[in-house]
């Protein structure tokens, strides 16, 4: 069956309302390119253009935001072949890291090979589906930790966090919950939301204050609750180029950043959010 082709994000964005700290990191983007093979099980096609074309657009995107570091998260549109993400990370250089996909059957050699190519995490996706299960991750957790990798998980706080939260502190590997753990705002502050905040407060997990446009029309309260829970355990990412929108309007990354800046006016928290915390988690040089 023919798949629809995703729209490309705008070439220009709303300027940030304030400069970001030196060494600021956009800790969640995806790189695409039609010179790399797509996964047969994908739900859509990415917008056209080679990896070189999209790397040029990515550099422009970072310049508009005021970021000099980045984390490139492998998209499920390319399945378990991490080639495009690893190549994009290599071409971007020292200030960039990869998050890759592995399956439950990954070996230590597989994980070592990723670590050797600037991969700092693997992704576990309960929202869009993926290759790695929670149980599979637990079996591989010691190996991941031994090679300096953590786990970035996309889950719904209202569906998954009550069950998973008690296990997180026992894991030998660090867990990052992407996109504020994708809550359902219609449900208010759920037990899953409270569980995420406890994990943050106790230093047992991290979260990315990213992609709120996908789930929360007015995210200021959510952003503030998570940042207050523990400013040392929050990160930010633009989610550019905004793949698999599933009917959500194409966002303006600058507007999304300004919502975050309005919600977090404190300069010391911004320093941690954009620079210090990603440096700690992804191993950027001071």
Number of C-alpha atoms within 10 A of each C-alpha: 3 7 10 11 14 17 16 15 17 12 11 12 16 14 16 18 14 13 12 18 18 14 21 26 30 27 27 25 22 23 22 27 21 16 12 14 13 20 16 10 10 15 16 18 20 24 18 16 14 13 19 14 13 20 19 10 16 20 14 14 22 17 11 17 24 20 21 16 23 26 24 26 26 26 26 23 20 23 18 18 19 20 14 22 27 23 14 22 25 16 12 17 12 13 18 23 27 30 29 27 25 23 17 15 13 14 13 14 10 11 22 17 13 23 19 10 14 20 27 24 30 25 28 28 20 16 12 11 11 17 16 20 17 14 10 16 23 17 13 20 18 15 19 24 17 14 18 19 26 23 21 23 20 20 22 21 25 21 18 14 22 17 12 16 18 11 11 17 16 9 14 16 24 21 23 26 24 25 26 29 26 23 23 16 15 9 8 11 14 18 14 21 25 18 19 25 21 17 21 23 19 12 15 19 22 27 25 24 27 26 23 24 20 18 16 16 9 12 19 16 10 20 21 16 14 24 24 17 20 20 20 19 26 29 29 26 22 27 21 20 25 23 22 18 13 10 7 11 10 16 20 19 27 19 15 19 21 16 18 20 19 13 17 18 11 10 12 12 19 23 17 20 25 24 26 23 24 25 19 14 18 22 15 18 9 8
